[in-house]
């Protein structure tokens, strides 16, 4: 279960950003999880509370957006969802493709309260 390492890195990244920018409170962290990233979103959600306990993120909500794994067929240029079509082009049946999206796990947004306490 490599998700624990991913959540720990998320904590380090967001904490460093908060420290560099004088942010004392974070309301929500929004991440993008690609369908092809090999990260299981449910595990990230499950591991988030114990990993961030005692940190600036302890009260922050975690929102995980799923980014579709899209690819372009190298034979016919069809753009398709890799997971939905099990890697094969639904137009011509080719397995040769260029992945366009859905391989990454990234922090999309860090939301802070509108009226942060000094």
Backbone bond lengths (Angstrom), bond angles and torsions (degrees), N, CA, C in turn:
res aa  C-N    CA-C-N  psi(-1)  N-CA   C-N-CA  omega(-1)  CA-C   N-CA-C  phi
1 X - - - 1.449 - - 1.526 108.63 -
2 X 1.329 116.18 91.61 1.459 121.18 -179.34 1.529 112.83 -79.31
3 X 1.324 117.42 -6.35 1.463 121.01 -179.86 1.526 112.88 -60.40
4 X 1.334 117.49 -31.16 1.468 119.15 178.96 1.532 110.46 -62.53
5 X 1.310 116.83 -39.78 1.463 120.72 176.45 1.520 111.67 -65.77
6 X 1.310 116.50 -36.05 1.464 121.17 178.81 1.527 110.13 -67.12
7 X 1.334 117.28 -42.99 1.464 120.63 178.84 1.536 110.01 -67.06
8 X 1.310 117.60 -38.24 1.474 119.96 176.93 1.532 110.76 -62.97
9 X 1.328 116.88 -42.02 1.462 120.69 178.07 1.529 110.51 -66.32
10 X 1.311 117.33 -38.15 1.462 121.74 175.23 1.529 109.77 -57.91
11 X 1.331 116.59 -46.25 1.464 121.74 178.45 1.529 110.74 -60.11
12 X 1.328 117.34 -46.53 1.469 120.68 179.77 1.534 111.05 -61.83
13 X 1.306 116.93 -44.43 1.463 121.92 -177.91 1.523 111.33 -63.15
14 X 1.330 116.35 -49.23 1.462 120.29 -177.42 1.530 110.59 -69.17
15 X 1.331 117.94 -39.58 1.464 121.23 178.34 1.529 110.51 -62.12
16 X 1.327 116.65 -44.28 1.473 119.95 178.83 1.523 110.65 -62.57
17 X 1.319 117.61 -42.01 1.466 120.92 178.06 1.528 110.32 -61.83
18 X 1.332 116.68 -44.96 1.471 121.05 -179.89 1.521 110.85 -61.34
19 X 1.332 117.33 -44.62 1.466 120.92 -179.88 1.527 111.22 -64.06
20 X 1.322 117.07 -43.04 1.466 121.39 -179.14 1.524 112.13 -64.75
21 X 1.333 116.69 -26.59 1.461 121.06 -175.01 1.523 113.58 -111.11
22 X 1.329 118.14 11.63 1.451 122.03 177.11 1.522 114.47 65.10
23 X 1.309 116.59 28.09 1.464 121.15 -179.36 1.524 108.38 -87.35
24 X 1.327 115.97 126.54 1.470 121.56 -177.44 1.525 113.12 -101.94
25 X 1.336 116.82 -18.16 1.460 120.23 -177.15 1.523 109.45 -144.65
26 X 1.318 115.86 138.81 1.458 121.78 177.66 1.523 107.78 -123.60
27 X 1.327 115.14 129.62 1.456 120.76 -178.25 1.532 112.21 -87.71
28 X 1.335 115.76 -38.53 1.467 119.60 -175.79 1.518 110.16 -156.23
29 X 1.333 115.38 145.95 1.455 122.38 172.87 1.525 106.46 -120.07
30 X 1.335 115.20 127.90 1.463 121.01 179.83 1.526 107.61 -111.98
31 X 1.319 115.97 126.34 1.467 120.56 178.97 1.524 109.63 -122.05
32 X 1.322 115.45 153.46 1.461 122.36 173.77 1.519 108.00 -106.77
33 X 1.321 116.01 126.94 1.459 122.18 -179.87 1.523 108.30 -118.74
34 X 1.310 115.95 112.38 1.455 120.67 -179.12 1.516 112.32 -72.32
35 X 1.325 115.56 142.27 1.468 120.87 178.03 1.525 112.22 -59.08
36 X 1.320 116.83 -26.52 1.467 121.26 -177.08 1.520 112.49 -100.96
37 X 1.330 117.92 9.60 1.468 121.81 -174.58 1.524 113.82 -80.37
38 X 1.308 117.87 -10.74 1.468 123.90 -175.77 1.523 112.47 68.67
39 X 1.336 117.23 14.01 1.457 122.53 175.20 1.530 106.98 -98.96
40 X 1.313 116.16 131.17 1.463 121.11 -179.51 1.536 107.66 -94.30
41 X 1.350 117.40 110.14 1.466 121.07 -175.36 1.531 113.66 -55.24
42 X 1.321 117.76 -38.34 1.458 120.94 -179.31 1.530 111.32 -62.59
43 X 1.320 117.20 -37.16 1.464 121.03 178.25 1.531 110.64 -68.36
44 X 1.339 116.14 -39.35 1.470 119.99 178.08 1.524 109.31 -61.07
45 X 1.332 116.62 -46.18 1.473 121.13 179.40 1.529 110.92 -61.60
46 X 1.317 116.82 -41.47 1.469 122.14 -178.31 1.531 111.89 -68.18
47 X 1.316 117.11 -38.79 1.463 121.69 -176.71 1.527 113.44 -82.81
48 X 1.298 117.39 -20.29 1.469 121.63 -175.88 1.535 112.89 -55.37
49 X 1.348 120.50 -53.94 1.475 119.17 -176.45 1.533 114.98 -57.04
50 X 1.347 119.11 -48.05 1.475 116.35 -179.45 1.532 113.94 -69.38
51 X 1.322 117.68 -31.24 1.465 120.22 -179.26 1.524 111.42 -71.02
52 X 1.334 117.86 -38.21 1.470 120.35 -176.17 1.529 113.44 -91.45
53 X 1.322 117.18 -0.25 1.467 120.47 -179.46 1.531 110.11 -55.75
54 X 1.340 115.78 131.65 1.458 121.31 179.17 1.517 114.28 82.31
55 X 1.330 117.86 4.44 1.464 121.35 -179.27 1.530 110.27 -110.55
56 X 1.300 115.77 179.13 1.461 122.08 176.83 1.534 111.32 -62.04
57 X 1.318 117.22 -19.67 1.473 121.13 -178.66 1.522 113.64 -93.47
58 X 1.316 117.91 0.74 1.467 119.96 -174.44 1.528 112.67 -55.72
59 X 1.324 118.26 -39.40 1.466 121.46 -179.21 1.536 112.80 -95.97
60 X 1.319 116.83 -1.39 1.469 120.57 -176.64 1.520 111.41 -82.54
61 X 1.308 114.73 136.41 1.462 121.66 176.05 1.526 108.67 -75.29
62 X 1.318 116.98 144.65 1.466 122.15 174.49 1.523 108.13 -109.94
63 X 1.318 116.04 124.08 1.463 121.74 175.75 1.519 107.52 -114.40
64 X 1.336 115.99 127.35 1.457 121.27 -179.77 1.524 108.81 -112.58
65 X 1.330 116.18 115.35 1.465 122.38 175.17 1.524 108.34 -93.07
66 X 1.317 116.93 135.10 1.464 121.10 177.30 1.530 108.38 -92.76
67 X 1.332 115.64 124.90 1.460 121.62 178.40 1.529 107.65 -99.63
68 X 1.334 117.34 121.69 1.456 120.34 -178.75 1.528 112.31 -60.46
69 X 1.311 115.63 143.74 1.455 121.75 175.92 1.516 109.34 -86.16
70 X 1.312 116.17 95.47 1.458 121.28 -178.19 1.521 110.66 -101.75
71 X 1.327 115.27 147.04 1.460 121.10 178.50 1.519 109.18 -141.26
72 X 1.336 113.95 160.30 1.461 120.68 174.58 1.520 108.04 -112.86
73 X 1.309 116.10 127.95 1.463 121.59 179.24 1.528 109.33 -67.37
74 X 1.325 116.36 132.19 1.462 120.67 179.83 1.526 112.42 -77.95
75 X 1.317 117.04 -13.66 1.470 121.08 -179.71 1.530 112.44 -90.55
76 X 1.352 116.50 -44.90 1.471 119.19 -173.12 1.529 114.10 -124.72
77 X 1.339 117.41 1.86 1.470 123.28 177.78 1.532 114.49 69.41
78 X 1.311 117.95 12.57 1.467 121.62 176.33 1.532 109.16 -67.93
79 X 1.321 116.76 137.07 1.468 121.05 173.94 1.523 106.76 -100.27
80 X 1.347 115.88 129.66 1.462 119.99 -173.82 1.522 111.56 -147.58
81 X 1.331 114.81 162.45 1.461 121.70 176.98 1.528 107.94 -82.73
82 X 1.320 116.01 118.45 1.462 122.47 -175.66 1.527 111.70 -62.47
83 X 1.328 116.92 -45.61 1.469 120.78 -177.54 1.515 110.44 -66.66
84 X 1.310 116.39 -47.63 1.461 121.35 -177.62 1.526 112.01 -59.16
85 X 1.327 116.42 -34.99 1.470 120.49 -176.78 1.528 112.99 -107.35
86 X 1.329 115.64 16.78 1.471 122.41 176.34 1.530 113.13 52.71
87 X 1.336 115.58 33.97 1.455 121.12 175.30 1.514 115.51 87.82
88 X 1.317 117.56 -8.73 1.462 121.46 -177.63 1.514 111.20 -101.60
89 X 1.308 116.54 141.11 1.453 121.74 178.08 1.529 109.60 -63.97
90 X 1.331 117.75 126.62 1.455 119.90 179.83 1.533 112.76 -72.27
91 X 1.335 116.52 -14.59 1.465 120.99 -178.44 1.529 112.27 -86.81
92 X 1.356 116.05 -49.47 1.476 118.81 -174.82 1.528 113.70 -119.41
93 X 1.346 117.14 -8.83 1.458 120.31 177.82 1.519 115.29 85.75
94 X 1.325 117.85 0.34 1.466 121.44 -179.81 1.535 110.98 -69.14
95 X 1.329 114.96 148.97 1.464 120.93 175.34 1.532 110.82 -98.24
96 X 1.334 117.07 -7.22 1.464 122.33 -178.97 1.520 109.35 -79.73
97 X 1.331 115.87 120.88 1.458 119.82 -174.77 1.511 110.84 -151.90
98 X 1.325 115.19 163.11 1.455 123.53 171.44 1.518 106.38 -116.90
99 X 1.317 116.22 120.84 1.463 120.30 -179.45 1.528 108.72 -73.70
100 X 1.329 115.37 130.78 1.461 122.08 -177.66 1.522 112.83 -102.43
101 X 1.324 117.02 -33.35 1.465 119.95 -177.78 1.514 110.18 -157.90
102 X 1.344 114.10 163.49 1.457 119.69 173.88 1.512 115.87 97.59
103 X 1.350 118.37 12.76 1.466 120.46 -179.52 1.529 113.46 -99.82
104 X 1.330 117.02 -10.39 1.460 120.41 -170.43 1.521 113.95 -107.13
105 X 1.330 114.45 161.60 1.458 123.18 169.37 1.518 104.82 -126.27
106 X 1.342 117.15 111.72 1.459 120.30 -174.20 1.529 112.07 -135.49
107 X 1.325 114.56 154.52 1.459 120.57 173.22 1.523 106.74 -80.33
108 X 1.309 116.48 120.90 1.471 122.19 -178.79 1.534 110.90 -90.14
109 X 1.355 116.03 -47.86 1.461 120.30 -175.95 1.520 110.71 -146.35
110 X 1.317 114.54 149.55 1.464 122.40 170.68 1.527 104.72 -124.40
111 X 1.319 116.09 112.60 1.455 120.71 -176.59 1.518 110.13 -101.21
112 X 1.331 114.98 131.50 1.468 120.78 179.08 1.523 108.29 -113.56
113 X 1.340 118.08 158.66 1.469 119.99 178.05 1.531 110.64 -59.24
114 X 1.336 115.96 148.14 1.467 119.96 -179.42 1.517 112.48 -64.38
115 X 1.315 116.98 -36.15 1.459 121.62 178.46 1.526 108.96 -119.48
116 X 1.331 117.23 76.24 1.470 119.38 -177.57 1.515 111.69 -64.07
117 X 1.328 114.03 147.13 1.465 119.75 177.46 1.522 109.19 -74.77
118 X 1.345 116.79 141.82 1.486 119.48 -179.54 1.500 112.80 -69.01
